[in-house]
């Protein structure tokens, strides 16, 4: 099957359930194709969990959900070694992380120690338990959700954790027309119950391989590096884009080009996805907070000042 057709089938199915948020769905697909992870940050009830479930149900691969609470332990996620009295040896009991698509629901409700157990999995596609490395199956994606306005009983995600997410997305409330369609679909039964896989993990790996082959000119690579360097030297930022962010922006630009039916990257691919890829990695200086300067406005200013390559 044509790999672009695979992504279109996934996109169409999700949009049929997750009404009126085509750009959010596209960005989640970009993250999936770029082998990245997504942080969905928004108020309760706007469909963060629905979006993650719709993606998981559209692909015939294993799905695991972690409902984070203050007493969630690292072993609940990575797995533990249990002593087998019959054999007299310790045997590994896999945790929920050993699935292809992981929904990390309310990730900021668990302790920093438990949050940190995701770092190795998200960066290296493996977990280490009692000194033994357990590779994770491919494709692997973490979709985490958090409520930005709920502070009681929550733990702030550290910068190292945020940097592991390819994108941070805010869904927002639906339009009147989209909400009306959504209500009509939910009156009889949940539309998620009617979803069935339109692809499998082998097809998805082929799509990811095709995305890897997308051509990006060396001038565009330099353009992305210039953007990252500008964020590191900006007066309103105490922490700018990391080298990991540079790689993430390049990978996301390739995926965006693929979804737009091109086998090469153009500057608009980079500018289109720069905000969700970079802004959550910034740490604002005190002057910026006092003057109420946002990360988005800083990035917009940087993009405006850097010369766009003419290919």
C-alpha positions in Angstrom: 0.0 0.0 0.0 1.2 3.5 -0.8 2.7 5.0 2.4 1.0 8.4 1.9 -2.3 6.6 1.6 -1.7 5.0 5.0 -1.3 8.3 6.7 -4.4 9.7 5.0 -6.5 6.8 6.2 -5.3 7.4 9.7 -5.9 11.1 9.5 -9.4 10.7 8.1 -10.4 8.2 10.8 -9.1 10.4 13.7 -10.8 13.5 12.2 -14.1 11.6 12.1 -13.9 11.2 15.9 -11.9 14.3 16.9 -14.1 17.0 15.4 -12.9 20.4 14.1 -9.2 20.1 15.1 -7.5 19.1 11.9 -4.3 21.0 12.6 -3.9 19.3 16.0 -4.4 15.9 14.3 -1.9 16.8 11.6 0.7 17.8 14.2 0.2 14.5 16.1 0.7 12.6 12.9 3.9 14.6 12.2 5.2 13.6 15.6 4.4 10.0 14.9 6.1 9.9 11.5 9.1 11.7 13.0 9.4 9.1 15.8 8.6 11.8 18.4 6.5 12.1 21.4 3.6 14.6 22.1 2.6 16.5 25.2 -1.1 17.5 25.1 -1.5 20.4 27.5 -5.0 21.9 28.0 -7.9 22.2 30.4 -10.1 19.2 31.2 -12.7 17.9 28.8 -11.4 19.1 25.5 -10.5 15.6 24.2 -6.9 15.0 25.0 -7.5 11.4 25.9 -9.9 10.9 23.0 -7.3 12.0 20.6 -4.7 9.6 22.0 -7.2 6.7 22.0 -8.3 7.4 18.4 -4.7 7.3 17.2 -4.1 4.0 19.1 -7.3 2.4 17.7 -6.4 3.4 14.2 -3.2 1.4 14.2 -3.0 -2.4 14.8 -0.3 -2.3 17.4 -0.1 -2.6 21.2 -1.5 0.2 23.3 -0.8 0.9 27.0 -2.3 3.5 29.3 -0.7 4.9 32.4 -3.1 6.8 34.7 -0.6 8.7 36.8 -1.2 9.3 40.4 1.0 10.5 43.3 1.6 6.9 44.4 2.5 5.5 40.9 5.9 3.8 41.1 8.7 3.5 38.5 8.2 -0.2 38.5 4.6 0.2 37.5 5.9 1.7 34.2 9.2 0.0 33.4 8.4 -3.4 35.0 10.1 -5.3 37.8 12.1 -8.4 38.5 10.2 -11.1 40.4 11.7 -14.1 42.0 10.5 -17.4 40.6 10.5 -20.0 43.4 10.3 -22.9 40.9 13.3 -21.9 38.9 15.2 -20.1 41.6 15.9 -17.1 39.4 14.6 -13.6 39.0 12.4 -13.1 36.0 11.5 -9.8 34.3 7.8 -8.9 34.5 7.2 -6.2 31.8 5.7 -2.9 32.6 3.2 -0.9 30.6 6.0 1.0 28.8 6.6 -2.2 26.6 3.9 -1.2 24.2 4.0 0.7 20.9 1.7 3.6 21.8 1.6 4.8 25.4 -1.0 7.2 26.8 0.6 8.9 29.8 -2.5 10.5 31.3 -2.0 13.4 33.7 1.8 13.0 33.7 2.2 16.0 36.0 0.3 14.2 38.8 3.1 11.7 39.6 6.4 12.3 41.5 9.6 13.4 39.7 11.1 10.0 40.4 8.4 8.3 38.4 8.4 11.0 35.7 12.1 10.4 35.3 11.7 6.7 34.5 10.2 7.7 31.1 13.4 9.6 30.1 15.4 6.6 28.9 12.4 5.1 27.1 11.6 8.4 25.3 15.2 9.1 24.2 16.7 5.6 23.7 13.7 3.3 23.1 14.8 1.1 25.9 14.4 0.6 29.7 16.9 -0.6 32.2 15.7 -2.7 35.1 18.1 -4.1 37.7 21.0 -3.5 35.2 19.4 -5.3 32.3 18.5 -3.4 29.2 15.1 -4.2 27.6 14.6 -2.8 24.1 11.2 -1.3 23.2 9.4 -2.4 20.1 9.1 -0.1 17.1 7.2 2.1 16.5 7.2 3.7 19.9 5.3 6.9 20.9 4.4 8.5 24.2 1.3 10.8 24.2 1.2 12.6 27.5 -1.5 14.8 28.8 -1.6 17.4 31.6 -3.8 20.1 32.9 -1.9 23.5 33.0 -4.2 25.2 35.4 -4.4 22.5 38.1 -1.6 23.0 40.6 -2.8 21.1 43.7 -1.2 17.7 43.8 0.8 18.2 40.7 4.6 18.2 39.9 6.1 20.5 37.4 7.7 18.7 34.5 11.5 19.5 34.5 13.2 20.9 31.4 14.9 17.6 30.7 11.5 15.9 30.5 10.0 18.6 28.3 12.9 18.4 25.9 12.1 14.8 25.2 8.7 15.8 23.7 8.9 16.6 20.0 5.8 18.8 20.3 3.6 20.4 22.9 0.1 21.0 21.7 -2.9 22.9 23.1 -6.2 21.7 21.8 -8.5 24.5 22.8 -12.3 24.6 22.8 -14.1 23.5 19.6 -16.2 25.9 17.5 -19.9 26.0 17.9 -20.5 23.9 14.7 -17.8 21.4 15.6 -19.1 21.0 19.2 -22.7 20.4 17.8 -21.4 17.6 15.6 -19.4 16.1 18.5 -22.5 16.2 20.7 -24.6 14.4 18.1 -22.0 11.7 17.6 -21.9 11.1 21.4 -25.6 11.0 22.1 -26.1 7.4 21.0 -22.6 5.9 21.9 -19.0 6.8 22.0 -17.6 7.1 18.4 -14.4 5.5 19.7 -16.2 2.2 20.0 -16.7 2.0 16.2 -13.1 2.5 15.3 -11.0 -0.3 13.9 -7.4 -0.4 12.7 -6.7 1.1 9.2 -3.0 0.3 9.4 -0.5 -1.8 11.4 2.9 -1.3 12.8 4.8 -2.8 9.8 3.1 -0.3 7.5 3.8 2.5 9.9 7.5 1.6 10.0 7.5 1.8 6.2 6.0 5.3 6.3 8.6 6.4 8.9 11.3 5.0 6.6 10.0 7.0 3.6 9.9 10.2 5.8 13.6 9.6 6.6 14.4 9.7 2.9 12.9 13.2 2.4 15.6 15.5 1.1 16.6 18.6 3.0 19.1 21.0 1.5 22.2 21.9 3.6 21.2 25.5 3.5 18.0 24.6 5.3 20.0 22.6 7.9 22.1 25.8 8.5 18.8 27.8 8.7 17.5 25.6 11.5 20.8 25.8 13.3 20.8 29.6 13.1 17.3 29.6 14.6 18.5 27.4 17.5 21.6 29.6 18.1 19.5 32.7 18.1 17.3 31.3 20.9 20.3 30.5 23.0 21.6 34.1 22.7 18.3 35.8 23.1 18.1 38.3 26.0 14.7 37.1 27.1 15.6 33.5 27.3 17.7 31.8 30.0 17.4 28.5 28.1 17.0 28.2 24.4 16.7 25.3 22.0 19.0 22.4 22.6 20.8 20.3 19.9 18.0 17.8 20.4 15.6 20.5 19.5 17.5 21.1 16.3 17.2 17.5 15.3 13.5 17.5 16.3 12.8 20.5 14.1 14.5 18.9 11.1 12.7 15.6 11.6 9.3 17.3 12.0 10.0 19.4 8.8 10.6 16.2 6.9 7.3 14.7 8.1 5.4 17.9 7.3 6.8 17.8 3.7 5.8 14.2 3.4 2.2 15.0 4.5 2.2 17.7 1.9 3.1 15.2 -0.8 6.7 16.5 -1.4 9.9 14.5 -1.3 11.9 17.6 -0.2 11.7 20.2 2.5 11.0 23.9 1.9 11.4 26.8 4.4 7.7 26.9 5.0 7.8 23.3 6.4 10.2 24.6 9.1 8.3 27.8 9.9 5.0 25.9 10.0 6.0 23.6 12.8 8.6 25.7 14.7 6.2 26.9 17.4 5.0 23.5 18.7 8.5 22.0 18.4 10.5 24.7 20.0 8.5 26.9 22.4 8.0 24.4 25.2 11.8 24.0 25.5 12.4 27.7 26.3 12.9 29.0 29.8 11.9 32.7 30.0 14.2 35.2 31.7 12.7 37.3 34.6 12.6 40.4 32.4 10.4 38.5 29.9 8.0 37.4 32.6 7.7 41.0 34.0 7.1 42.4 30.6 4.7 39.5 29.8 6.7 38.5 26.7 5.7 35.0 25.5 7.9 32.2 24.1 5.8 32.4 20.9 6.4 36.1 20.4 10.2 35.6 20.9 10.3 32.8 18.3 8.2 34.9 15.9 10.7 37.7 16.2 13.7 35.4 15.7 12.1 33.9 12.5 11.4 37.4 11.2 15.0 38.5 11.6 16.8 35.4 10.2 17.3 35.4 6.5 15.3 32.6 4.8 17.5 30.6 2.3 16.6 30.9 -1.4 16.9 27.4 -2.9 
